Amino acid sequence: MKRLPPPDLDAREVYGACVSEIPISDLAMRFTKAADTLSSLAEQYQSRTTTNELHLYPASEWGNGDQIVISGLTKTQFTDLYSTYLVPSGRSTRIFYDKLLSAAPLGKCPLCGFGQVSTLDHFMPKAYYPYFAVLPINLVPVCADCNKKKSSGKLKEQSQPSHPYFEVPEIDAETWLFATVVETSPATAVFSVATPKSWPEKLTRRIRNHFKSLSLASRFAIEAASEMATLSDYLGMLGTGARIGEHLTMVAHSEQLHFKNSWKAALYEALSRSGWYQDGGYRRT
């Protein structure tokens, strides 16, 4: 999980541009009349995110596309505003979608740190909160795997994950992701979360929810296994355990400077502390 700056897009501009694409004048008029109500709902979004209170927003019924949401507009009409008037590449409004998509540094998913960004995730699922379907701060650039794994259910106080746009700086500045080297043949790694004791309970809960809901323990373990398979041959060429230890420590430090809580930073930190691994455990047998 890595923080992203909130998108530099005006919510009313994006909404208005999507509405202007609607060919049916009566429908477009109803969306225009709903603008003030939607703005009021959006104004609380950031503060409710950081206080773990997004669950206070009213949720729509599951699967009932004809449910009236706001100003006589149905759930389906709100979700169509996104899928029909923001996403398609042939529309002028696609510029907003592409700007959001390109916000992730190096095109890497902020949720897992290694997947390639290919879509936008509705932090508050449009299946339950359709009125936020085209709200820029509710749209996060992610990889396909994270988008599929992330929960699309109603938000609950105990299960709210971290929001990349509004999470506190501590998640980037302090270490909370750790790995343990397992003395198997070949060596493997197990990942876990251990937040600083100074963190408030809600922050720790969000990080743990994030780690669990995206199945990051198993996904990180797969990345680590691939990394160690490649690393084995190189370490064999270094010769002594001391030189191996120096190399692992140097890489761990470099990775931590780049992304303190990446799977790779956690892995190399664990490898740099494992005497068993450096004394020959790295070999594939």
N, C-alpha and C positions, 0 to 999 in steps of 0.2 A: 504494500500500500504506500503510495506516494502522493503528497499533496499537489494540487494544481491550482493556479490562480483562477479565480472566477472569470468566466467569459466576459469579454468587453463588448457585450451586445445589449442593446436596449430591448427589454422584454416587450414593450408596447410596439416598437418598430417591427420586431419579428412577427408578433401576433398580427399586426395590421397588414403586413406584407402577405402573410398566408391568407388572411381573409380576403384581400384584394384579388386573389387568384380564383376565388369561388365564382363560378359563372351564374349561379342562381341568386338573383338579387334579394329575394325574401330571406334566404338562408344567410347571405352575407350581412344583411341588416340586423338579423338576430345576433350574429356574432359580434357585430359592432356595438350593439346595446349591452352585451355582456362584458365589454372591455373593463369598465370601472369595477365591477364585482370581482373579476379575475385579478385585477391589479391589487385590490385589497387583500385577496388571499395570498398573492405572491409577496407582498410587503413583509409578511411575517416569516417567510420561508427561511431566510438566513438565521434569524434568531432562534427559531424553533429547531433548526438543524443542530446548532451548537449546544442547545439545552436539552437535547434528546426528546423533543416534544413534537416531532413531525406526525406522530401517531394521533395527535389531536385533530388533524384535518378529517373532515367527513369522507368516508369511503363509499364508493358505488357498490352496487350488488355485482356479484360474480356472474359473468356471462349474459347479463341482461342489457343488450345493446340498445333497447328502446327506452331504457330508464331516462327520465328527464333529469338533467343535472343542474343547469343554470339557464335562466332566460328562455325556457322552452326548448333548449337544445338537448339532444340526446347524447348518451355516452358514445355511441358509434359516430355521431357527427364530430365530436371532439377528437376522437382517435383518428378519424379520417383527415382532420386538419393537419395532423402530423404525417401520416402515411401517404396522403394524396397531394398535399400542398407544400410540404417541406422537404421530403425525402427524394422524390423523383429528380433525376439529373437534368431533365429537360426544362425545368421551371427556373425562373429567375431567383426564387427563394432558396434554391439549392446552395447559394453562396453562403447562407447562414449555417447550413448543415456542414458544409465543407470547412468552414472556419472553426466550428466546434470540433470537428474530427481531427484537424491539424494541430490542436492545442497541446496534445501529449508530446513531450520532448522525445525526439528521435523516433517518433511513431510507436513507442512502447506503451503498453497498457498500464495505467497507474494502479490498477487493482492487484495485478499479479507481478508486474515488473518485467516480464519477459515476452508475453504475447504481443503480436502485432495488432495495433488498433485497426479495426475494420468496420466498426458500427458505433452507434450511440446508445447508451443505456439510459432508460428512465429511472433515475434514482428512486423516485416515488412512482411505482408501476402505473402505467396508463390504464391498465385493466381495472384499477380501483380508484385512481386519481386522474381521470381523463382531463380535468380542467388545467392540469399542468403539462399537457401533452407537448406543447411547443415552448414552454418556459425555458430559456437558455440555461439557467442555473440548475435545472433539473435534468439536463442532458449531459452525460459524461462520456467521453471517448474511451472505448474499451475494446478488448479483443473478443472474438466470437465465443471462445470458451467461457470467459468470465460472464459474458452476457447471458449465456445459457444456464450457467450454474447459479447465478445470483437469483435470490428469491423474487418471485413476482406476486407474492401475497400481500395482504394488508400489513402495514407497518404496526409494530407493537413496541411498547416501551422497552421490553426486555430483549428484543431482537433487532433493534436498529443498528445497522453497520455504520462504519465511518464514511463520511462524505468527502471525496477528494477536494472539493472546492472550499469546504468550510471546516475541515478538521484543524485542531490546534497544532502549533509548530512543534510541540514535543514529539510527535510521531516521526518526524524527520531528524530531530536533534538527539534523541535518546534511543538506546538500543532496547528492543522488545522482542526481536526474532532471534532464536537460537537454534543451533544444530548440535546433534550428538553423533559421534562416529560410532558405528556398530561394528564390532570386530568379527565380521563375516568374511567369506571368501567368494567373490570379491567384496571389498569393504562397501558399506552402505551408510546412509545418513538418515537420521530422524529429525524432523523439525517441530518446534514447539514455540509457544508464546509465553513470555514471562515479563510482565510490565514492571517498571520501577514502582517501589512501594509508595512513593510520593504522589503517584497518579490518583486522581479521583476515581471512584468506582465506575461512574458512567463511561469514562474514557476507556478504562480497561475492558469494560463490557463491549464497547463498540469494536475495539481491536479484536477481541476474541470472536465476536460475531462475524466480523469480516474474514478472519482466518478460517473459521469453521464453515461458513456458508459457501465459500468458494473452493472448498476441498483443497486448500493450499498445502496441507501437510503431505498429501500423496503427490500432488503436482510438483512441488518443490523436490521431493525425493526422486522423482523421475528425472528432473533436470540435473540433480546432483549426481545420479548414477551415470548419466551420459558424460558429465564433466570429468568424473573420476576415471572413467574408462580411457578417455583421451589423455588425462594427466599422468596416468600410470607409466606410460612409455617415457615421457619427458623426465619424470622423477628418477627413473632407472638410469638415465644418462648422467644425472647429477652426482651419483656415487654415494657419498657419505650421508648419514642421517643429519649431520649438522648443516650441510649445504641444503638439504631438502627442507629442513626446518626454517632456514633463513628465507628460502624462496616462498614457502607457504605464508610466512609472517608478512613478507613484503606484499604479496598479492592480497592478503586479508586487509592490510592497511589501505592499499589502493582502492579496493572495493568499498571499504567503509567510507572513504572520502567521497566516493561517487554516489553511493546509495547505501546508507548505514544499515537499513533493514531489508536488503535484498537477499534472496536465497543464496546468492554467490558469496556475499560478505559473511553471512552466517556460516556457510560451509567452510570457507577458507580459515575463518577464525577457529572453528572446531578442529580442522586438520592441523593447524599450526600448534595446537595444544595436545595433540595425540602422539605420544611417544611410540605407541604400538604401530600407528600408521607410518610414521617416519622411519621406523626400524625394519620395515619390510611389509607392513600390512597393506601398503599401496599396490603391491604386485597382484596382477590378475592370475589366478590359478584355476 
